């Protein structure tokens, strides 16, 4: 039994988001001091790049790249946090909060509304997933993964993002 049985979805979102978000200052410091080992890439979940940096750490090239990348880390951490927020909101069926810089993004659990003015496809029973508000991210209806708005297929599971069941 949970200790907080009557939590709203927004409260659940906040608790889960605080557990997965990353700090910009920590990212910059990791890139600056441990960039030669790729620790800043491990911090943002880029395990492949982190392993490459570890393999080539003896050359000094990753140290130089880590010094350069410390200037780009705040933007990368913000993008990582935005993707995490989008994924959590999609899983909970919430819209992305306005502070996440994605106004108007609609989670897949929200009812499909046709704002574009054209009727949904009647013959197939499908409506375009991109109909509606312009968004920065598009959540997969199958797995909930946040994808770029121009994506046609989910980067996580490969399902078609352009059509979803009505």
C-alpha positions as CSV (number, residue, x, y, z in Angstrom):
1,X,0.0,0.0,0.0
2,X,1.4,3.4,-0.9
3,X,2.0,6.0,1.7
4,X,0.3,8.7,-0.5
5,X,-2.8,7.0,-2.0
6,X,-4.5,10.1,-3.3
7,X,-1.7,11.8,-5.3
8,X,-2.7,13.6,-8.5
9,X,-1.0,12.8,-11.8
10,X,0.8,16.2,-11.6
11,X,2.3,15.3,-8.2
12,X,3.4,11.9,-9.5
13,X,5.0,13.6,-12.5
14,X,6.9,16.0,-10.2
15,X,8.2,13.2,-8.0
16,X,9.3,11.1,-10.9
17,X,10.8,14.0,-12.8
18,X,12.9,15.1,-9.8
19,X,14.3,11.6,-9.7
20,X,15.4,11.5,-13.3
21,X,16.4,15.1,-14.0
22,X,20.0,16.1,-14.4
23,X,21.8,19.3,-13.1
24,X,23.5,21.6,-15.5
25,X,26.3,22.5,-13.1
26,X,27.2,18.9,-12.5
27,X,27.3,18.3,-16.2
28,X,29.6,21.2,-16.8
29,X,31.9,20.1,-14.0
30,X,32.0,16.5,-15.2
31,X,32.9,17.6,-18.7
32,X,35.5,20.0,-17.4
33,X,37.3,17.7,-14.9
34,X,36.4,14.2,-16.1
35,X,35.8,14.8,-19.8
36,X,38.9,12.8,-20.7
37,X,37.0,9.7,-19.5
38,X,33.6,10.6,-21.0
39,X,31.9,10.7,-17.6
40,X,29.7,13.6,-18.8
41,X,28.3,11.3,-21.6
42,X,27.5,8.6,-19.1
43,X,25.8,11.2,-17.0
44,X,23.4,12.0,-19.9
45,X,22.8,8.3,-20.8
46,X,25.1,8.3,-23.8
47,X,26.8,5.1,-22.9
48,X,28.3,4.5,-26.4
49,X,30.1,7.8,-26.5
50,X,31.3,7.4,-22.9
51,X,32.9,4.0,-23.8
52,X,34.6,5.6,-26.9
53,X,36.0,8.3,-24.7
54,X,37.2,5.8,-22.2
55,X,38.9,3.7,-24.9
56,X,40.7,6.7,-26.3
57,X,41.4,8.5,-23.0
58,X,45.2,7.7,-23.3
59,X,45.5,9.9,-26.4
60,X,44.5,13.2,-24.9
61,X,41.9,13.9,-27.6
62,X,38.9,13.2,-25.3
63,X,40.4,15.6,-22.7
64,X,40.5,18.3,-25.3
65,X,36.9,17.5,-26.5
66,X,35.7,17.4,-22.9
67,X,37.1,20.9,-22.4
68,X,35.2,22.1,-25.5
69,X,32.0,20.2,-24.6
70,X,31.8,21.8,-21.1
71,X,30.4,24.9,-22.9
72,X,27.7,22.9,-24.6
73,X,26.6,20.9,-21.6
74,X,23.9,23.3,-20.2
75,X,22.0,23.0,-23.5
76,X,22.5,19.2,-23.6
77,X,21.3,18.8,-20.0
78,X,18.2,21.0,-20.7
79,X,17.4,18.9,-23.8
80,X,17.9,15.7,-21.8
81,X,15.5,17.0,-19.1
82,X,12.9,18.0,-21.6
83,X,12.9,14.6,-23.2
84,X,12.6,13.0,-19.8
85,X,9.7,15.3,-19.0
86,X,8.0,14.4,-22.3
87,X,8.4,10.7,-21.7
88,X,7.0,10.9,-18.2
89,X,4.1,13.1,-19.3
90,X,3.3,10.7,-22.1
91,X,3.4,7.8,-19.7
92,X,1.0,9.5,-17.3
93,X,-1.2,11.0,-20.0
94,X,-0.5,14.6,-19.1
95,X,0.4,17.6,-21.3
96,X,3.9,18.9,-21.0
97,X,4.1,21.6,-18.4
98,X,4.7,25.1,-19.8
99,X,8.1,25.4,-18.0
100,X,9.4,22.5,-20.1
101,X,9.4,24.8,-23.2
102,X,7.0,22.7,-25.1
103,X,3.7,24.6,-25.1
104,X,0.8,22.9,-26.8
105,X,2.3,19.5,-26.9
106,X,-0.4,16.9,-26.5
107,X,0.2,13.5,-24.8
108,X,-1.1,10.5,-26.7
109,X,-3.7,9.7,-24.0
110,X,-5.4,13.0,-24.7
111,X,-8.4,12.8,-27.0
112,X,-7.5,13.4,-30.6
113,X,-8.9,16.8,-31.8
114,X,-8.8,18.0,-35.4
115,X,-7.6,21.6,-35.3
116,X,-6.3,21.6,-38.9
117,X,-9.8,21.7,-40.3
118,X,-9.7,18.5,-42.4
119,X,-11.9,15.5,-41.4
120,X,-10.3,12.4,-39.9
121,X,-9.9,9.4,-42.2
122,X,-13.3,7.6,-42.1
123,X,-12.5,4.6,-44.1
124,X,-9.5,3.3,-42.1
125,X,-10.7,4.5,-38.7
126,X,-7.4,6.3,-38.2
127,X,-6.6,9.9,-37.6
128,X,-3.3,11.6,-38.3
129,X,-1.2,11.8,-35.2
130,X,0.2,15.1,-36.3
131,X,-3.2,16.7,-36.7
132,X,-3.7,19.3,-34.1
133,X,-1.3,21.7,-32.4
134,X,2.2,22.1,-33.7
135,X,4.5,20.4,-31.3
136,X,8.2,20.1,-30.6
137,X,8.0,16.4,-29.6
138,X,5.7,13.6,-30.6
139,X,5.1,10.7,-28.2
140,X,4.8,7.2,-29.5
141,X,1.4,5.7,-28.9
142,X,2.9,2.3,-28.5
143,X,5.8,2.8,-26.1
144,X,5.5,6.4,-25.0
145,X,9.0,7.4,-26.2
146,X,9.3,11.1,-27.1
147,X,10.3,11.7,-30.8
148,X,11.0,14.7,-32.9
149,X,7.9,16.3,-34.5
150,X,9.2,15.5,-38.0
151,X,9.8,11.8,-37.2
152,X,7.7,9.3,-39.1
153,X,8.7,6.2,-37.0
154,X,9.5,5.8,-33.3
155,X,13.2,5.8,-32.5
156,X,12.6,3.3,-29.7
157,X,10.1,0.7,-31.0
158,X,9.9,1.5,-34.7
159,X,6.1,1.9,-34.8
160,X,4.5,4.3,-37.3
161,X,4.0,7.8,-35.7
162,X,1.9,9.3,-38.5
163,X,-1.2,7.3,-37.8
164,X,-2.8,6.2,-34.6
165,X,-6.1,4.5,-33.8
166,X,-9.1,6.8,-33.5
